[in-house]
Amino acid sequence: YMKTIWYFSAPWCQPCLAFGPTMDQVNKTIPVKKVNIDYEPDAPGKYGVTSIPTIILVENDQPVKRHTGVMSYNDVLKWANG
């Protein structure tokens, strides 16, 4: 049973820049895979991401839920574990 959060962002996205340090903290508890849409331009379409920042909770290689926008550290953990 493996849980990962995929974090879709870009360096030019101001909310992403604000959310980055939070996701670095989350990564200490739940693995975070950072997806820079500038380097992986096919990824948003493949995963239905239409705006950033977006996080997708992936369990056993299946996306199970998503959130778009910035959240606090505690809210990310609640979202991922809820």
All heavy atoms as an XYZ file, in Angstrom:
653
protein
N       0.855     -1.193      0.000
C       0.000      0.000      0.000
C       0.882      1.230      0.000
O       1.572      1.514      0.967
C      -0.926     -0.024      1.219
C      -1.757      1.215      1.367
C      -2.841      1.419      0.524
C      -1.471      2.166      2.324
C      -3.613      2.556      0.640
C      -2.243      3.300      2.457
C      -3.314      3.480      1.608
O      -4.083      4.600      1.726
N       0.868      1.933     -1.106
C       1.749      3.085     -1.261
C       0.924      4.321     -1.568
O       0.061      4.299     -2.439
C       2.728      2.793     -2.403
C       3.871      3.748     -2.513
S       4.861      3.766     -1.011
C       5.589      5.367     -1.182
N       1.204      5.389     -0.820
C       0.509      6.664     -1.019
C       1.540      7.702     -1.429
O       2.588      7.828     -0.806
C      -0.152      7.057      0.294
C      -0.975      8.313      0.246
C      -1.487      8.693      1.632
C      -2.552      7.740      2.111
N      -3.251      8.221      3.314
N       1.241      8.430     -2.511
C       2.114      9.489     -3.006
C       1.244     10.677     -3.390
O       0.096     10.497     -3.802
C       2.890      9.015     -4.262
O       3.531      7.788     -3.976
C       3.928     10.028     -4.691
N       1.803     11.869     -3.263
C       1.107     13.065     -3.751
C       1.878     13.588     -4.951
O       3.087     13.792     -4.871
C       1.022     14.154     -2.665
C       0.176     13.669     -1.488
C       0.434     15.446     -3.259
C       0.150     14.630     -0.310
N       1.180     13.735     -6.067
C       1.779     14.352     -7.247
C       1.443     15.826     -7.205
O       0.282     16.210     -7.088
C       1.237     13.713     -8.519
C       1.675     12.306     -8.700
C       2.418     11.543     -7.845
C       1.369     11.445     -9.796
N       2.592     10.281     -8.349
C       1.961     10.200     -9.553
C       0.648     11.624    -10.962
C       1.851      9.130    -10.426
C       0.543     10.565    -11.844
C       1.155      9.331    -11.577
N       2.475     16.652     -7.294
C       2.332     18.103     -7.162
C       2.657     18.757     -8.502
O       3.806     18.764     -8.932
C       3.276     18.578     -6.043
C       3.429     20.066     -5.922
C       2.332     20.915     -5.986
C       4.676     20.631     -5.726
C       2.480     22.285     -5.859
C       4.839     22.001     -5.600
C       3.727     22.822     -5.669
O       3.874     24.171     -5.550
N       1.621     19.250     -9.171
C       1.760     19.886    -10.483
C       1.957     21.386    -10.282
O       1.126     22.045     -9.654
C       0.508     19.651    -11.333
C       0.358     18.222    -11.785
C      -0.134     17.256    -10.923
C       0.708     17.843    -13.073
C      -0.273     15.937    -11.336
C       0.569     16.532    -13.503
C       0.079     15.575    -12.628
N       3.074     21.907    -10.824
C       3.376     23.325    -10.656
C       4.289     23.797    -11.781
O       4.660     23.021    -12.662
C       4.049     23.562     -9.307
O       5.325     22.962     -9.276
N       4.633     25.082    -11.725
C       5.582     25.669    -12.677
C       6.292     26.818    -11.974
O       5.725     27.458    -11.084
C       4.846     26.175    -13.919
N       7.527     27.097    -12.385
C       8.301     28.140    -11.708
C       7.748     29.553    -11.899
O       8.044     30.442    -11.106
C       9.706     28.012    -12.316
C       9.559     27.204    -13.545
C       8.310     26.389    -13.398
N       6.925     29.779    -12.898
C       6.355     31.108    -13.146
C       5.021     31.326    -12.424
O       4.436     32.404    -12.485
C       6.158     31.330    -14.648
C       5.551     30.165    -15.348
C       6.225     29.191    -16.038
C       4.169     29.818    -15.415
N       5.345     28.259    -16.527
C       4.072     28.616    -16.155
C       2.999     30.387    -14.917
C       2.851     27.984    -16.401
C       1.789     29.764    -15.162
C       1.728     28.577    -15.895
N       4.532     30.295    -11.737
C       3.228     30.344    -11.061
C       3.414     30.847     -9.629
O       4.023     30.160     -8.815
C       2.627     28.939    -11.101
S       1.320     28.617     -9.918
N       2.904     32.055     -9.330
C       3.086     32.641     -7.999
C       2.487     31.788     -6.871
O       3.147     31.564     -5.867
C       2.525     34.069     -7.953
C       3.357     35.069     -8.725
C       4.804     35.146     -8.246
O       5.079     35.177     -7.058
N       5.738     35.151     -9.185
N       1.237     31.297     -7.010
C       0.710     30.432     -5.941
C       1.552     29.158     -5.763
O       1.714     28.674     -4.637
C      -0.708     30.094     -6.407
C      -1.072     31.197     -7.344
C       0.219     31.607     -8.014
N       2.107     28.643     -6.865
C       2.974     27.453     -6.775
C       4.220     27.766     -5.948
O       4.650     26.943     -5.126
C       3.395     26.971     -8.160
S       2.034     26.497     -9.239
N       4.791     28.947     -6.166
C       5.979     29.342     -5.415
C       5.662     29.435     -3.927
O       6.472     29.068     -3.082
C       6.521     30.676     -5.927
C       7.074     30.666     -7.355
C       7.474     32.075     -7.782
C       8.238     29.707     -7.496
N       4.464     29.913     -3.596
C       4.049     30.010     -2.204
C       3.793     28.627     -1.595
O       4.046     28.393     -0.417
C       2.791     30.873     -2.096
N       3.286     27.700     -2.413
C       2.894     26.367     -1.957
C       4.083     25.401     -1.888
O       4.050     24.412     -1.169
C       1.822     25.826     -2.905
C       1.003     24.663     -2.396
C       0.708     24.531     -1.049
C       0.509     23.723     -3.284
C      -0.066     23.470     -0.597
C      -0.262     22.666     -2.841
C      -0.551     22.532     -1.496
N       5.146     25.700     -2.627
C       6.310     24.817     -2.699
C       6.893     24.428     -1.351
O       7.083     23.239     -1.073
N       7.185     25.404     -0.465
C       7.748     25.052      0.833
C       6.824     24.150      1.668
O       7.291     23.268      2.389
C       7.948     26.408      1.517
C       8.079     27.376      0.381
C       7.181     26.850     -0.701
N       5.507     24.361      1.541
C       4.548     23.491      2.239
C       4.684     22.065      1.732
O       4.731     21.112      2.525
C       3.103     24.001      2.022
O       2.999     25.321      2.522
C       2.094     23.099      2.712
N       4.771     21.909      0.409
C       4.883     20.567     -0.154
C       6.221     19.925      0.202
O       6.298     18.706      0.368
C       4.646     20.590     -1.665
C       3.218     20.966     -2.049
S       1.935     20.036     -1.171
C       2.235     18.387     -1.798
N       7.276     20.738      0.363
C       8.560     20.202      0.833
C       8.412     19.635      2.241
O       8.979     18.587      2.560
C       9.638     21.281      0.808
C      10.053     21.674     -0.611
O       9.809     20.884     -1.549
O      10.618     22.772     -0.770
N       7.632     20.312      3.080
C       7.367     19.814      4.436
C       6.549     18.526      4.391
O       6.842     17.571      5.097
C       6.609     20.866      5.260
C       7.467     21.974      5.776
C       8.497     21.476      6.783
O       9.688     21.470      6.501
N       8.040     21.046      7.935
N       5.503     18.514      3.554
C       4.650     17.324      3.419
C       5.495     16.126      2.990
O       5.287     15.005      3.460
C       3.507     17.581      2.406
C       2.769     16.293      2.063
C       2.529     18.626      2.953
N       6.476     16.374      2.135
C       7.334     15.309      1.604
C       8.069     14.542      2.709
O       8.497     13.417      2.504
C       8.322     15.898      0.595
C       9.096     14.843     -0.148
O       8.540     13.856     -0.626
N      10.396     15.032     -0.239
N       8.198     15.150      3.881
C       8.846     14.465      5.007
C       7.934     13.404      5.609
O       8.393     12.515      6.322
C       9.261     15.480      6.072
C      10.334     16.437      5.577
C      10.644     17.516      6.591
C      11.697     18.463      6.016
N      11.921     19.620      6.885
N       6.621     13.501      5.335
C       5.628     12.574      5.877
C       5.058     11.656      4.795
O       4.919     10.458      4.990
C       4.465     13.365      6.527
O       5.015     14.285      7.464
C       3.499     12.441      7.222
N       4.718     12.249      3.671
C       4.145     11.517      2.527
C       5.004     11.861      1.311
O       5.258     13.035      1.059
C       2.687     11.956      2.255
C       1.804     11.709      3.486
C       2.113     11.229      1.037
C       0.444     12.379      3.400
N       5.446     10.851      0.550
C       6.269     11.166     -0.627
C       5.535     12.089     -1.601
O       4.357     11.881     -1.891
C       6.519      9.795     -1.271
C       6.248      8.797     -0.208
C       5.233      9.424      0.722
N       6.243     13.098     -2.076
C       5.693     14.059     -3.036
C       6.491     13.955     -4.323
O       7.715     14.070     -4.326
C       5.766     15.508     -2.494
C       5.346     16.514     -3.568
C       4.902     15.663     -1.251
N       5.783     13.720     -5.426
C       6.403     13.733     -6.751
C       6.091     15.080     -7.377
O       4.934     15.398     -7.629
C       5.834     12.609     -7.619
C       6.388     12.640     -9.033
C       5.683     11.647     -9.934
C       6.220     11.814    -11.346
N       5.427     11.145    -12.344
N       7.120     15.890     -7.593
C       6.921     17.207     -8.190
C       6.877     17.075     -9.712
O       7.763     16.464    -10.304
C       8.035     18.158     -7.778
C       8.016     18.503     -6.301
C       9.079     19.519     -5.961
C       8.999     19.904     -4.494
N       9.985     20.934     -4.158
N       5.835     17.630    -10.302
C       5.687     17.609    -11.752
C       5.729     19.052    -12.244
O       4.775     19.809    -12.044
C       4.361     16.938    -12.183
C       4.254     16.903    -13.704
C       4.242     15.538    -11.593
N       6.860     19.447    -12.823
C       7.011     20.783    -13.402
C       6.414     20.722    -14.808
O       6.965     20.058    -15.686
C       8.492     21.160    -13.430
C       8.741     22.532    -14.026
O       7.981     23.019    -14.859
N       9.822     23.152    -13.600
N       5.282     21.406    -15.001
C       4.587     21.288    -16.286
C       5.375     21.884    -17.451
O       5.085     21.583    -18.600
C       3.165     21.867    -16.220
C       3.175     23.371    -15.974
C       2.336     21.140    -15.160
C       1.842     24.047    -16.237
N       6.381     22.723    -17.160
C       7.239     23.229    -18.235
C       8.123     22.111    -18.789
O       8.417     22.074    -19.978
C       8.124     24.371    -17.737
C       7.345     25.671    -17.551
O       6.171     25.730    -17.969
O       7.917     26.606    -16.975
N       8.564     21.200    -17.903
C       9.432     20.097    -18.322
C       8.648     18.866    -18.756
O       9.175     18.018    -19.465
C      10.393     19.708    -17.190
C      11.381     20.791    -16.845
C      11.555     21.191    -15.535
C      12.139     21.427    -17.830
C      12.467     22.193    -15.206
C      13.040     22.426    -17.514
C      13.203     22.804    -16.201
O      14.094     23.793    -15.885
N       7.410     18.759    -18.268
C       6.557     17.613    -18.623
C       5.231     18.136    -19.170
O       4.188     18.006    -18.521
C       6.325     16.722    -17.394
C       7.612     16.138    -16.826
C       7.365     15.216    -15.641
O       6.567     14.275    -15.786
O       7.969     15.444    -14.585
N       5.255     18.742    -20.367
C       4.061     19.407    -20.886
C       2.887     18.466    -21.187
O       1.743     18.919    -21.254
C       4.557     20.099    -22.162
C       5.805     19.377    -22.540
C       6.409     18.881    -21.262
N       3.139     17.161    -21.337
C       2.049     16.215    -21.590
C       1.339     15.791    -20.309
O       0.222     15.289    -20.348
C       2.568     14.963    -22.307
C       3.109     15.277    -23.695
O       2.741     16.335    -24.248
O       3.892     14.468    -24.213
N       1.998     15.970    -19.169
C       1.456     15.471    -17.905
C       0.107     16.076    -17.523
O      -0.798     15.335    -17.133
C       2.469     15.660    -16.783
N      -0.097     17.413    -17.631
C      -1.403     17.952    -17.232
C      -2.566     17.337    -18.003
O      -3.577     16.953    -17.403
C      -1.277     19.450    -17.519
C       0.182     19.721    -17.456
C       0.849     18.473    -17.987
N      -2.430     17.227    -19.328
C      -3.499     16.631    -20.123
C      -3.736     15.176    -19.766
O      -4.878     14.718    -19.680
N      -2.650     14.459    -19.527
C      -2.740     13.038    -19.191
C      -3.495     12.811    -17.888
O      -4.210     11.833    -17.732
C      -1.321     12.465    -19.095
C      -1.239     10.969    -18.941
C       0.208     10.519    -19.013
C       0.321      9.032    -18.774
N       1.714      8.592    -18.725
N      -3.335     13.750    -16.943
C      -3.955     13.590    -15.634
C      -5.108     14.558    -15.381
O      -5.577     14.688    -14.263
C      -2.891     13.706    -14.531
C      -1.874     12.607    -14.658
C      -0.628     12.842    -15.221
C      -2.185     11.305    -14.272
C       0.296     11.818    -15.378
C      -1.268     10.277    -14.426
C      -0.035     10.540    -14.979
O       0.868      9.517    -15.143
N      -5.556     15.247    -16.427
C      -6.724     16.118    -16.302
C      -6.491     17.353    -15.453
O      -7.419     17.882    -14.851
N      -5.257     17.831    -15.410
C      -4.943     19.028    -14.635
C      -5.145     20.247    -15.533
O      -4.507     20.369    -16.572
C      -3.490     18.964    -14.104
C      -3.086     20.289    -13.468
C      -3.331     17.810    -13.130
N      -6.047     21.137    -15.120
C      -6.348     22.313    -15.936
C      -5.835     23.609    -15.334
O      -5.809     24.636    -16.002
C      -7.865     22.431    -16.179
O      -8.528     22.452    -14.909
C      -8.374     21.263    -17.007
N      -5.459     23.597    -14.053
C      -4.838     24.780    -13.452
C      -3.876     24.331    -12.357
O      -3.966     23.203    -11.860
C      -5.888     25.755    -12.914
O      -6.653     25.160    -11.901
N      -2.955     25.221    -12.040
C      -1.934     24.896    -11.045
C      -1.920     25.967     -9.960
O      -2.342     27.084    -10.225
C      -0.536     24.739    -11.696
C      -0.186     25.976    -12.521
C      -0.449     23.460    -12.499
C       1.243     25.998    -13.056
N      -1.486     25.631     -8.742
C      -1.013     24.312     -8.324
C      -2.160     23.319     -8.142
O      -3.225     23.680     -7.664
C      -0.342     24.595     -6.980
C      -1.066     25.795     -6.440
C      -1.434     26.616     -7.656
N      -1.909     22.085     -8.543
C      -2.835     20.982     -8.301
C      -2.062     19.851     -7.657
O      -0.932     19.566     -8.063
C      -3.487     20.496     -9.617
O      -4.401     21.489    -10.087
C      -4.262     19.195     -9.409
N      -2.674     19.229     -6.653
C      -2.100     18.017     -6.071
C      -3.072     16.870     -6.304
O      -4.292     17.049     -6.259
C      -1.771     18.179     -4.562
C      -2.969     18.659     -3.760
C      -0.586     19.117     -4.377
C      -2.713     18.744     -2.247
N      -2.504     15.715     -6.609
C      -3.297     14.505     -6.824
C      -2.777     13.442     -5.869
O      -1.571     13.171     -5.837
C      -3.195     14.013     -8.280
C      -3.742     15.060     -9.251
C      -3.938     12.683     -8.445
C      -3.635     14.688    -10.717
N      -3.688     12.857     -5.099
C      -3.324     11.759     -4.212
C      -3.368     10.467     -5.020
O      -4.386     10.156     -5.641
C      -4.290     11.677     -3.030
C      -3.976     10.600     -2.004
C      -2.651     10.880     -1.303
C      -5.099     10.488     -0.993
N      -2.248      9.756     -5.034
C      -2.137      8.514     -5.794
C      -1.909      7.374     -4.813
O      -0.972      7.425     -4.009
C      -0.979      8.609     -6.816
C      -0.823      7.299     -7.580
C      -1.217      9.756     -7.783
N      -2.784      6.384     -4.862
C      -2.650      5.197     -4.017
C      -2.590      3.979     -4.922
O      -3.456      3.800     -5.777
C      -3.821      5.087     -3.041
C      -3.842      6.203     -2.013
C      -5.010      6.103     -1.042
O      -5.835      5.186     -1.178
O      -5.085      6.957     -0.139
N      -1.574      3.148     -4.727
C      -1.386      1.950     -5.548
C      -1.468      2.267     -7.037
O      -2.164      1.596     -7.792
C      -2.412      0.873     -5.158
C      -2.299      0.494     -3.697
O      -1.200      0.356     -3.174
N      -3.415      0.357     -3.026
N      -0.775      3.336     -7.444
C      -0.692      3.771     -8.845
C      -2.012      4.272     -9.429
O      -2.115      4.419    -10.641
C      -0.112      2.657     -9.731
C       1.322      2.322     -9.355
O       2.073      3.271     -9.028
O       1.683      1.140     -9.383
N      -3.011      4.534     -8.590
C      -4.290      5.052     -9.068
C      -4.569      6.423     -8.447
O      -4.499      6.560     -7.221
C      -5.440      4.105     -8.690
C      -5.366      2.746     -9.354
C      -5.454      2.835    -10.861
O      -6.296      3.533    -11.408
N      -4.566      2.127    -11.543
N      -4.883      7.435     -9.274
C      -5.270      8.727     -8.700
C      -6.611      8.581     -7.975
O      -7.562      8.052     -8.554
C      -5.387      9.651     -9.902
C      -5.300      8.806    -11.113
C      -4.882      7.432    -10.721
N      -6.674      8.986     -6.704
C      -7.913      8.819     -5.941
C      -8.613     10.128     -5.609
O      -9.828     10.145     -5.446
C      -7.691      7.994     -4.650
C      -7.375      6.552     -4.997
C      -6.594      8.556     -3.788
N      -7.860     11.223     -5.480
C      -8.507     12.529     -5.311
C      -7.534     13.634     -5.639
O      -6.328     13.421     -5.695
C      -9.118     12.691     -3.920
C      -8.180     12.654     -2.752
C      -8.990     12.900     -1.474
C      -8.267     12.470     -0.244
N      -9.014     12.791      0.970
N      -8.103     14.820     -5.865
C      -7.280     15.953     -6.274
C      -7.765     17.219     -5.595
O      -8.904     17.314     -5.158
C      -7.294     16.115     -7.789
C      -8.640     16.517     -8.345
C      -8.633     16.619     -9.871
N      -8.174     15.398    -10.481
C      -7.314     15.335    -11.504
N      -6.860     16.430    -12.055
N      -6.937     14.189    -11.988
N      -6.852     18.196     -5.549
C      -7.180     19.516     -5.011
C      -6.394     20.541     -5.829
O      -5.211     20.339     -6.094
C      -6.791     19.615     -3.532
C      -7.018     20.973     -2.964
N      -8.235     21.367     -2.476
C      -6.189     22.034     -2.834
C      -8.132     22.619     -2.059
N      -6.904     23.047     -2.267
N      -7.061     21.615     -6.199
C      -6.398     22.711     -6.902
C      -6.358     23.922     -5.987
O      -7.360     24.254     -5.368
C      -7.144     23.045     -8.210
O      -7.146     21.885     -9.035
C      -6.469     24.184     -8.956
N      -5.200     24.519     -5.889
C      -5.028     25.694     -5.051
C      -4.106     25.405     -3.881
O      -3.681     24.272     -3.664
N      -3.810     26.448     -3.135
C      -2.878     26.372     -2.021
C      -3.620     25.945     -0.755
O      -4.758     26.346     -0.528
C      -2.205     27.754     -1.811
C      -1.308     27.756     -0.598
C      -1.434     28.156     -3.057
N      -2.979     25.113      0.047
C      -3.516     24.689      1.341
C      -2.402     24.791      2.377
O      -1.229     24.789      2.026
C      -3.971     23.224      1.296
C      -5.271     22.959      0.599
S      -5.924     21.313      1.009
C      -4.911     20.262     -0.013
N      -2.788     24.800      3.632
C      -1.797     24.756      4.705
C      -1.250     23.339      4.830
O      -1.854     22.370      4.342
C      -2.430     25.179      6.031
O      -3.299     24.160      6.495
N      -0.134     23.215      5.518
C       0.480     21.906      5.768
C      -0.519     20.958      6.421
O      -0.717     19.825      5.964
C       1.715     22.104      6.650
C       2.313     20.827      7.171
C       3.102     20.030      6.349
C       2.110     20.431      8.478
C       3.672     18.858      6.828
C       2.658     19.268      8.969
C       3.444     18.477      8.140
O       3.989     17.321      8.609
N      -1.170     21.424      7.492
C      -2.122     20.560      8.201
C      -3.287     20.154      7.307
O      -3.765     19.016      7.383
C      -2.638     21.243      9.473
C      -1.582     21.286     10.560
O      -0.687     20.440     10.595
N      -1.680     22.254     11.444
N      -3.758     21.084      6.477
C      -4.867     20.764      5.587
C      -4.474     19.741      4.525
O      -5.272     18.872      4.167
C      -5.428     22.021      4.934
C      -6.275     22.858      5.902
O      -6.644     22.328      6.975
O      -6.540     24.022      5.580
N      -3.245     19.826      4.029
C      -2.772     18.825      3.059
C      -2.751     17.443      3.719
O      -3.225     16.457      3.136
C      -1.382     19.171      2.487
C      -0.865     18.036      1.619
C      -1.445     20.466      1.676
N      -2.232     17.364      4.932
C      -2.174     16.072      5.619
C      -3.572     15.523      5.880
O      -3.841     14.334      5.681
C      -1.386     16.162      6.928
C       0.108     16.433      6.784
C       0.789     16.366      8.142
C       0.765     15.456      5.818
N      -4.504     16.396      6.315
C      -5.893     15.964      6.543
C      -6.515     15.477      5.243
O      -7.203     14.456      5.214
C      -6.740     17.127      7.112
C      -6.636     17.300      8.594
C      -7.656     18.344      9.053
C      -6.974     19.294     10.014
N      -7.673     20.548     10.194
N      -6.289     16.230      4.171
C      -6.826     15.870      2.849
C      -6.277     14.513      2.408
O      -7.017     13.664      1.942
C      -6.433     16.977      1.857
C      -6.695     16.683      0.421
C      -7.866     16.857     -0.257
C      -5.757     16.175     -0.536
N      -7.707     16.493     -1.568
C      -6.435     16.057     -1.770
C      -4.420     15.787     -0.470
C      -5.813     15.588     -2.914
C      -3.801     15.325     -1.610
C      -4.496     15.224     -2.815
N      -4.976     14.306      2.596
C      -4.341     13.076      2.133
C      -4.736     11.870      2.984
O      -4.815     10.753      2.476
C      -2.818     13.234      2.149
N      -4.990     12.097      4.258
C      -5.288     10.994      5.166
C      -6.770     10.839      5.472
O      -7.160      9.909      6.164
C      -4.494     11.175      6.477
C      -3.020     11.056      6.247
O      -2.556     10.162      5.554
N      -2.246     11.981      6.807
N      -7.587     11.754      4.923
C      -9.012     11.740      5.240
C      -9.825     10.820      4.386
O      -9.362     10.122      3.521
